[in-house]
Amino acid sequence: MTEHPDAEGAWRTGTVLVAGASSQIGHCLLPRLRDAGARVLALSRRAQAAQPDITWLRGALPEPPRDAEQAVSVCCFAPMQALAGWLEAGGAPALRRVVATSSMSAESKRASPVAAERAVSGRLREGEAALIRACERRGIGWTILRPTLIYGVGRDRNLTPLARRAAHWRVFVLPRGTGLRQPVHAGDMASAVLRALGGNAAGRILEIGGGERLPAAEMFARVRASLPVRTLPLPIPAFAARISAQLLPPLRGPLTRLDQDLIADNAELERLLDVHPRGFRPDRHAWGL
């Protein structure tokens, strides 16, 4: 499904529902939607502090509060299966646009040695397929973004916990890894979502990574360098990582991927949405420190 470029900006005249609004992408997107003049409904499971010109709804898909029915556009950072279920049930009858986030894990964890990670990959791909079916049955324009590792506002579950533990204990574990990484800032994700609302990438699944690819070891080194306190580096030799992967099942997946490239191809993102993500240069604020 494609749309005329004149569709860009039309979302500003209707109500935009942001599902998963308290997520790191939602944190960056809400003020941009507000500043663009959109009427914003922000959906979250937990009560949130009031924000000017943003209406918070407490609840979750697939059974959001009644006010969500007003949505003409949806930005979804919640499970795609839940959004698909709401659409299949006839939710938001005037809905014209959906932009949702999936993950590059849909592909990178397909062959993981950890069953739980393979299950995550399967759920992501099933969610994408269910959302596409629901949108196409109703004639709703859709775009799905598959990001790499997201960082930037201290709400991620990957680099932020690592940075905070290191800042607390003053020791930074440095795994050795040659696989390339491409962390993407939550603010650049928000830019991509905002541009996708215009419809230029309707009917597409787009990969999105940061503007820089770097070895995993260098990524960790830059996280350490960004901390506001001195930390003792604790390099982990490759053989120790292999042993840990065998002895500690929860770490098996991440440790076995240290020498694998986990990157995205931004070519279509840049061509269709004119979004050019920043390189990986975090500071203390990226970890909420």
Sequence and secondary structure as in RCSB ss.txt:
>XXXX:A:sequence
MTEHPDAEGAWRTGTVLVAGASSQIGHCLLPRLRDAGARVLALSRRAQAAQPDITWLRGALPEPPRDAEQAVSVC
CFAPMQALAGWLEAGGAPALRRVVATSSMSAESKRASPVAAERAVSGRLREGEAALIRACERRGIGWTILRPTLI
YGVGRDRNLTPLARRAAHWRVFVLPRGTGLRQPVHAGDMASAVLRALGGNAAGRILEIGGGERLPAAEMFARVRA
SLPVRTLPLPIPAFAARISAQLLPPLRGPLTRLDQDLIADNAELERLLDVHPRGFRPDRHAWGL
>XXXX:A:secstr
    GGGTTGGGGSEEEEETTTSHHHHHHHHHHHHTT EEEEEESS    BTTEEEEE  TTS  GGGGG SEEE
E S HHHHHHHHHTT STT  EEEEE  THHHHTTT SSHHHHHHHHHHHHHHHHHHHHHHHHT EEEEEEESSE
ESSS  SSHHHHHHHHHHHSEEEEE   SEE  EEHHHHHHHHHHHTTSTTTTEEEEE  S  EEHHHHHHHHHH
HSSS  EEEEE HHHHHHHHHH HHHHHHHHTTTS B    HHHHHHH      S   GGGGT 
